[in-house]
């Protein structure tokens, strides 16, 4: 089939972009003609370096602009009008961004319904609730999405976790099928080889975009309580906002005179693996994470996840404490205690156990499910 995959921008290099690239990869490998529809033209060299998905070829791309500077929420919806021009040229349209609901798509991978960001317990953790200005920016977008929900009536909705599935059903009154996001665990499980396990240090790794909602600014406060433990922060820095946030963390590091924090902005995949193979804990500070690919990466590498007791990371990945350590509040002292608990708990046996559990979220499992769904749809 000739398939159009719609995604706002791949340049954010987050979990949603990883899902999109794996879908592109899987469909091309199975003989489909794939075209990518974006607002912002993809910086392929940078994206593939950070996400490390090996595509059979770079797909044809339809883009609105070279660089997305502002009003990203609204430009996701503007994309719909561009796509409408090409609707008749494709056998299937797959929207992998999910909340660009004005896009008339056959299949929608909805990571989380953005329209409900201010309607649940997670609302206090989103930037759109932080100030009147952000609320004024977001409220009209809610109205736009309310119109877009009607477009979902004939769409097959996929989502990334049981947590997101429950939210979609409760707030949108729509059924969704859980397809766990792909994690390329092949490279990560190499970190649990015998020679790598003996190299482990009392080290914590954090993998995240440098953005305020990820709460990386808490790390200096946590590291101040655990100065005999190393903290490695790995993350993408894109744009002025991210650069300012990185500077904020550096200022706190300097203020507390901390020598146990190591920053790795825009680190390569190889550098990330090297750090994971020497660490015992994967720390994730985002409450109500819809899934949490980096949490799986940590498990596959033999690191004990220390995460907030919410979202897909807690319900689906850690299985409510069976495969990780949870904290209730974003309080540095509580998180520091949980990190120490995880380090004390770590052992080579536990590392291997976590890596085996992570296999249920592998990219191979994801690709099998996606192809089966596409085949079912094409035969309908």
VEXROVO-845269 format. One record per residue (C-alpha): chain; x, y, z; residue number from 1. Coordinates in steps of 0.05 Angstrom, whole numbers, always signed. Layout:
<fitis>
A / X / Y / Z / NUM
...
</fitis>
This chain:
<fitis>
A / +0 / +0 / +0 / 1
A / +18 / +73 / -7 / 2
A / +17 / +98 / +65 / 3
A / +22 / +169 / +92 / 4
A / +49 / +175 / +163 / 5
A / +32 / +242 / +196 / 6
A / +74 / +270 / +252 / 7
A / +84 / +343 / +273 / 8
A / +161 / +340 / +278 / 9
A / +212 / +285 / +288 / 10
A / +264 / +335 / +311 / 11
A / +240 / +331 / +384 / 12
A / +272 / +262 / +386 / 13
A / +227 / +237 / +442 / 14
A / +188 / +173 / +452 / 15
A / +134 / +193 / +403 / 16
A / +186 / +204 / +349 / 17
A / +216 / +136 / +363 / 18
A / +148 / +104 / +352 / 19
A / +141 / +140 / +286 / 20
A / +209 / +119 / +261 / 21
A / +196 / +46 / +279 / 22
A / +130 / +47 / +242 / 23
A / +165 / +77 / +181 / 24
A / +220 / +24 / +186 / 25
A / +171 / -34 / +193 / 26
A / +125 / -12 / +136 / 27
A / +184 / -1 / +88 / 28
A / +214 / -69 / +106 / 29
A / +147 / -102 / +90 / 30
A / +144 / -71 / +21 / 31
A / +98 / -11 / +32 / 32
A / +109 / +56 / -2 / 33
A / +116 / +105 / +57 / 34
A / +111 / +181 / +56 / 35
A / +121 / +224 / +117 / 36
A / +77 / +286 / +129 / 37
A / +107 / +337 / +177 / 38
A / +102 / +411 / +196 / 39
A / +177 / +417 / +207 / 40
A / +226 / +386 / +158 / 41
A / +265 / +330 / +191 / 42
A / +339 / +339 / +208 / 43
A / +354 / +267 / +191 / 44
A / +427 / +267 / +210 / 45
A / +412 / +292 / +281 / 46
A / +348 / +251 / +291 / 47
A / +379 / +185 / +270 / 48
A / +441 / +198 / +312 / 49
A / +400 / +209 / +375 / 50
A / +345 / +157 / +365 / 51
A / +389 / +106 / +330 / 52
A / +334 / +72 / +288 / 53
A / +364 / +41 / +225 / 54
A / +317 / +57 / +167 / 55
A / +322 / +17 / +102 / 56
A / +317 / +85 / +67 / 57
A / +297 / +157 / +83 / 58
A / +224 / +165 / +64 / 59
A / +195 / +219 / +19 / 60
A / +173 / +277 / +63 / 61
A / +119 / +331 / +55 / 62
A / +135 / +390 / +101 / 63
A / +104 / +458 / +114 / 64
A / +166 / +494 / +140 / 65
A / +241 / +483 / +149 / 66
A / +240 / +500 / +223 / 67
A / +184 / +502 / +274 / 68
A / +196 / +563 / +317 / 69
A / +132 / +574 / +357 / 70
A / +59 / +556 / +367 / 71
A / +74 / +482 / +359 / 72
A / +7 / +460 / +386 / 73
A / -31 / +498 / +333 / 74
A / +16 / +479 / +276 / 75
A / +0 / +406 / +290 / 76
A / -72 / +422 / +269 / 77
A / -52 / +465 / +210 / 78
A / -18 / +402 / +184 / 79
A / -88 / +373 / +173 / 80
A / -104 / +422 / +118 / 81
A / -41 / +405 / +81 / 82
A / -56 / +331 / +87 / 83
A / -127 / +338 / +61 / 84
A / -98 / +359 / -6 / 85
A / -64 / +292 / -13 / 86
A / -118 / +246 / +18 / 87
A / -138 / +212 / -47 / 88
A / -66 / +193 / -64 / 89
A / -59 / +144 / -5 / 90
A / -89 / +77 / +12 / 91
A / -78 / +90 / +87 / 92
A / -65 / +150 / +131 / 93
A / -32 / +137 / +198 / 94
A / -29 / +193 / +249 / 95
A / +28 / +178 / +298 / 96
A / +23 / +243 / +337 / 97
A / -46 / +228 / +362 / 98
A / -69 / +296 / +385 / 99
A / -68 / +326 / +315 / 100
A / -140 / +303 / +311 / 101
A / -161 / +348 / +254 / 102
A / -120 / +303 / +210 / 103
A / -169 / +253 / +179 / 104
A / -132 / +188 / +194 / 105
A / -150 / +115 / +187 / 106
A / -106 / +94 / +245 / 107
A / -86 / +140 / +303 / 108
A / -30 / +124 / +352 / 109
A / -52 / +168 / +411 / 110
A / +3 / +171 / +463 / 111
A / -42 / +212 / +509 / 112
A / -102 / +256 / +494 / 113
A / -74 / +326 / +500 / 114
A / -144 / +354 / +506 / 115
A / -149 / +328 / +578 / 116
A / -82 / +355 / +602 / 117
A / -118 / +405 / +648 / 118
A / -173 / +357 / +670 / 119
A / -141 / +304 / +713 / 120
A / -92 / +295 / +771 / 121
A / -35 / +304 / +722 / 122
A / -56 / +376 / +708 / 123
A / -12 / +405 / +763 / 124
A / +49 / +376 / +729 / 125
A / +38 / +405 / +660 / 126
A / +67 / +472 / +639 / 127
A / -2 / +495 / +614 / 128
A / -26 / +501 / +686 / 129
A / +35 / +539 / +710 / 130
A / +14 / +609 / +690 / 131
A / -44 / +649 / +662 / 132
A / -5 / +660 / +598 / 133
A / +4 / +586 / +585 / 134
A / -70 / +574 / +600 / 135
A / -90 / +628 / +551 / 136
A / -46 / +593 / +500 / 137
A / -77 / +525 / +514 / 138
A / -151 / +537 / +523 / 139
A / -166 / +555 / +450 / 140
A / -128 / +491 / +431 / 141
A / -177 / +451 / +475 / 142
A / -234 / +480 / +433 / 143
A / -199 / +461 / +369 / 144
A / -188 / +390 / +393 / 145
A / -261 / +384 / +414 / 146
A / -279 / +392 / +341 / 147
A / -225 / +342 / +322 / 148
A / -253 / +286 / +366 / 149
A / -308 / +275 / +315 / 150
A / -254 / +253 / +266 / 151
A / -239 / +193 / +311 / 152
A / -306 / +160 / +299 / 153
A / -281 / +120 / +241 / 154
A / -209 / +113 / +264 / 155
A / -175 / +54 / +297 / 156
A / -142 / +83 / +360 / 157
A / -78 / +53 / +386 / 158
A / -44 / +76 / +450 / 159
A / +19 / +64 / +489 / 160
A / -3 / +37 / +557 / 161
A / -60 / +12 / +600 / 162
A / -57 / +79 / +635 / 163
A / -68 / +119 / +570 / 164
A / -122 / +69 / +549 / 165
A / -161 / +83 / +614 / 166
A / -154 / +159 / +604 / 167
A / -178 / +155 / +531 / 168
A / -238 / +112 / +551 / 169
A / -256 / +156 / +610 / 170
A / -249 / +225 / +580 / 171
A / -260 / +213 / +505 / 172
A / -308 / +154 / +511 / 173
A / -267 / +118 / +459 / 174
A / -239 / +48 / +458 / 175
A / -164 / +41 / +446 / 176
A / -118 / -18 / +433 / 177
A / -53 / -21 / +474 / 178
A / +9 / -28 / +431 / 179
A / +70 / -17 / +474 / 180
A / +121 / +30 / +443 / 181
A / +184 / -2 / +413 / 182
A / +248 / -4 / +454 / 183
A / +311 / -28 / +418 / 184
A / +332 / -71 / +477 / 185
A / +384 / -109 / +436 / 186
A / +439 / -58 / +451 / 187
A / +417 / -48 / +522 / 188
A / +415 / -121 / +544 / 189
A / +489 / -125 / +526 / 190
A / +499 / -82 / +588 / 191
A / +481 / -141 / +632 / 192
A / +538 / -185 / +608 / 193
A / +582 / -211 / +664 / 194
A / +641 / -166 / +646 / 195
A / +595 / -104 / +646 / 196
A / +560 / -121 / +712 / 197
A / +625 / -122 / +751 / 198
A / +639 / -50 / +727 / 199
A / +577 / -21 / +761 / 200
A / +585 / +38 / +806 / 201
A / +539 / +74 / +854 / 202
A / +515 / +115 / +796 / 203
A / +447 / +143 / +775 / 204
A / +430 / +158 / +702 / 205
A / +374 / +205 / +679 / 206
A / +353 / +205 / +606 / 207
A / +307 / +261 / +586 / 208
A / +297 / +322 / +542 / 209
A / +322 / +386 / +577 / 210
A / +253 / +415 / +589 / 211
A / +221 / +440 / +654 / 212
A / +164 / +390 / +656 / 213
A / +215 / +334 / +662 / 214
A / +237 / +364 / +729 / 215
A / +312 / +358 / +718 / 216
A / +322 / +420 / +761 / 217
A / +309 / +375 / +822 / 218
A / +371 / +334 / +809 / 219
A / +420 / +383 / +842 / 220
A / +377 / +383 / +905 / 221
A / +376 / +306 / +904 / 222
A / +450 / +300 / +889 / 223
A / +465 / +347 / +947 / 224
A / +437 / +293 / +994 / 225
A / +476 / +237 / +961 / 226
A / +545 / +265 / +946 / 227
A / +579 / +196 / +945 / 228
A / +534 / +177 / +886 / 229
A / +545 / +200 / +814 / 230
A / +488 / +231 / +774 / 231
A / +492 / +229 / +698 / 232
A / +440 / +271 / +659 / 233
A / +433 / +252 / +586 / 234
A / +386 / +291 / +542 / 235
A / +369 / +328 / +479 / 236
A / +379 / +403 / +478 / 237
A / +339 / +436 / +422 / 238
A / +322 / +510 / +421 / 239
A / +331 / +570 / +466 / 240
A / +283 / +544 / +519 / 241
A / +323 / +480 / +528 / 242
A / +389 / +517 / +530 / 243
A / +362 / +563 / +585 / 244
A / +339 / +503 / +625 / 245
A / +407 / +470 / +618 / 246
A / +439 / +535 / +643 / 247
A / +392 / +535 / +703 / 248
A / +416 / +465 / +723 / 249
A / +488 / +486 / +715 / 250
A / +476 / +546 / +760 / 251
A / +447 / +502 / +814 / 252
A / +505 / +454 / +807 / 253
A / +553 / +512 / +817 / 254
A / +512 / +541 / +874 / 255
A / +516 / +476 / +914 / 256
A / +588 / +463 / +892 / 257
A / +569 / +393 / +868 / 258
A / +622 / +349 / +837 / 259
A / +577 / +288 / +829 / 260
A / +534 / +314 / +772 / 261
A / +556 / +301 / +700 / 262
A / +518 / +332 / +642 / 263
A / +515 / +299 / +573 / 264
A / +473 / +343 / +526 / 265
A / +457 / +313 / +458 / 266
A / +497 / +250 / +476 / 267
A / +504 / +197 / +423 / 268
A / +473 / +129 / +430 / 269
A / +541 / +98 / +444 / 270
A / +555 / +147 / +500 / 271
A / +487 / +132 / +531 / 272
A / +501 / +57 / +530 / 273
A / +569 / +67 / +562 / 274
A / +538 / +107 / +620 / 275
A / +481 / +57 / +630 / 276
A / +529 / -1 / +632 / 277
A / +564 / +31 / +692 / 278
A / +502 / +51 / +731 / 279
A / +455 / +18 / +780 / 280
A / +395 / +64 / +779 / 281
A / +352 / +97 / +725 / 282
A / +318 / +158 / +753 / 283
A / +256 / +187 / +719 / 284
A / +225 / +249 / +749 / 285
A / +163 / +258 / +705 / 286
A / +97 / +243 / +742 / 287
A / +41 / +213 / +701 / 288
A / +88 / +192 / +645 / 289
A / +43 / +162 / +592 / 290
A / +91 / +103 / +581 / 291
A / +165 / +117 / +592 / 292
A / +211 / +87 / +540 / 293
A / +273 / +108 / +580 / 294
A / +248 / +68 / +639 / 295
A / +248 / +5 / +596 / 296
A / +318 / +23 / +570 / 297
A / +341 / +27 / +642 / 298
A / +311 / -41 / +659 / 299
A / +340 / -73 / +597 / 300
A / +408 / -46 / +618 / 301
A / +401 / -76 / +687 / 302
A / +386 / -11 / +724 / 303
A / +333 / -7 / +778 / 304
A / +281 / +45 / +758 / 305
A / +264 / +98 / +810 / 306
A / +200 / +131 / +786 / 307
A / +137 / +168 / +807 / 308
A / +80 / +122 / +827 / 309
A / +36 / +143 / +768 / 310
A / +25 / +133 / +694 / 311
A / +46 / +78 / +648 / 312
A / +116 / +75 / +678 / 313
A / +87 / +51 / +745 / 314
A / +26 / +12 / +721 / 315
A / +54 / -22 / +658 / 316
A / +130 / -22 / +664 / 317
A / +145 / -27 / +738 / 318
A / +80 / -65 / +751 / 319
A / +67 / -24 / +814 / 320
A / +134 / -39 / +847 / 321
A / +149 / -109 / +822 / 322
A / +202 / -83 / +774 / 323
A / +222 / -16 / +804 / 324
A / +221 / +31 / +863 / 325
A / +168 / +85 / +868 / 326
A / +163 / +152 / +902 / 327
A / +99 / +190 / +919 / 328
A / +121 / +263 / +915 / 329
A / +171 / +305 / +878 / 330
A / +209 / +319 / +943 / 331
A / +285 / +314 / +938 / 332
A / +292 / +280 / +1006 / 333
A / +241 / +226 / +990 / 334
A / +272 / +214 / +922 / 335
A / +342 / +211 / +952 / 336
A / +318 / +158 / +1001 / 337
A / +288 / +116 / +944 / 338
A / +352 / +122 / +903 / 339
A / +392 / +96 / +963 / 340
A / +341 / +39 / +971 / 341
A / +348 / +20 / +897 / 342
A / +425 / +21 / +901 / 343
A / +423 / -23 / +963 / 344
A / +375 / -70 / +928 / 345
A / +416 / -75 / +864 / 346
A / +452 / -141 / +848 / 347
A / +474 / -176 / +784 / 348
A / +417 / -225 / +793 / 349
A / +366 / -168 / +797 / 350
A / +398 / -134 / +737 / 351
A / +387 / -197 / +694 / 352
A / +316 / -204 / +720 / 353
A / +299 / -133 / +700 / 354
A / +330 / -143 / +631 / 355
A / +287 / -205 / +619 / 356
A / +224 / -167 / +639 / 357
A / +241 / -111 / +590 / 358
A / +237 / -159 / +531 / 359
A / +161 / -154 / +530 / 360
A / +170 / -82 / +506 / 361
A / +220 / -98 / +451 / 362
A / +220 / -67 / +382 / 363
A / +209 / -136 / +352 / 364
A / +145 / -145 / +391 / 365
A / +122 / -76 / +369 / 366
A / +136 / -89 / +296 / 367
A / +98 / -155 / +297 / 368
A / +37 / -121 / +327 / 369
A / +39 / -62 / +278 / 370
A / +44 / -107 / +216 / 371
A / -13 / -151 / +241 / 372
A / -57 / -89 / +251 / 373
A / -40 / -62 / +182 / 374
A / -55 / -129 / +150 / 375
A / -122 / -134 / +185 / 376
A / -140 / -64 / +164 / 377
A / -120 / -75 / +91 / 378
A / -164 / -137 / +88 / 379
A / -225 / -102 / +116 / 380
</fitis>
